[in-house]
């Protein structure tokens, strides 16, 4: 099951690719992967590594932060002993 963050990053990836009028194959070639992997990234099925996210951001002419825009910041984990936020 894809995580919400993977789905969100995939949506941003698809939106930017379409904005630039690139096919999945063209984007894949620019990053050295096949179109099927780009398709899986866009659906959130496969997680994107940091180095691959960098490659994608370069190919799409955006900063890495673009993929995280609009996301809520993560909540701090609770301390198990006290239940207080760390």
C-alpha positions in Angstrom: 0.0 0.0 0.0 1.5 3.3 -1.0 2.2 5.9 1.7 0.4 9.3 1.5 3.7 11.1 1.0 4.6 8.8 -2.0 1.2 9.6 -3.5 1.6 13.3 -3.0 5.1 13.3 -4.5 3.8 11.3 -7.5 1.0 13.7 -8.1 3.5 16.7 -8.1 5.7 14.7 -10.5 2.9 14.0 -12.9 1.6 17.6 -12.8 5.1 19.1 -13.5 5.7 16.6 -16.3 2.4 17.4 -18.0 3.0 21.1 -17.6 6.3 20.7 -19.5 4.4 18.5 -22.1 6.8 15.6 -21.5 5.8 12.0 -21.9 6.7 9.4 -19.3 9.2 8.0 -21.7 10.9 11.3 -22.3 11.2 12.0 -18.6 12.5 8.4 -18.0 15.2 8.9 -20.7 16.3 12.1 -19.1 16.7 10.3 -15.7 18.0 7.0 -17.0 14.9 4.9 -16.2 12.1 3.3 -18.2 8.7 4.9 -18.6 7.2 2.1 -16.5 9.2 3.2 -13.5 8.1 6.8 -14.0 4.5 5.5 -14.2 5.0 3.7 -10.8 6.5 6.8 -9.3 3.6 8.9 -10.4 1.1 6.4 -8.9 3.1 6.2 -5.6 3.6 2.5 -6.1 7.4 2.9 -6.0 9.2 5.2 -3.6 11.6 7.7 -5.1 15.1 7.7 -3.6 16.8 10.9 -2.8 19.2 10.7 -5.7 16.4 9.8 -8.1 14.3 12.7 -6.8 17.3 15.0 -7.5 17.5 13.6 -11.1 13.8 14.2 -11.6 14.0 17.7 -10.2 16.8 18.5 -12.6 15.0 17.1 -15.6 11.8 19.0 -14.6 13.7 22.2 -13.8 12.5 22.6 -10.3 14.0 22.4 -6.8 13.5 19.2 -4.8 11.3 21.2 -2.4 8.7 21.5 -5.2 7.7 17.9 -4.6 6.9 18.7 -0.9 5.0 22.0 -1.4 1.6 22.0 0.2 2.3 19.1 2.6 1.7 19.4 6.3 4.8 19.3 8.4 5.3 15.9 10.2 4.2 15.7 13.8 6.9 15.2 16.5 6.9 11.7 17.9 5.6 11.3 21.4 7.9 10.2 24.3 6.8 6.7 25.2 7.4 7.2 29.0 5.5 10.5 29.4 3.4 10.8 26.3 4.7 14.3 25.7 5.8 15.5 22.3 9.6 15.3 21.9 
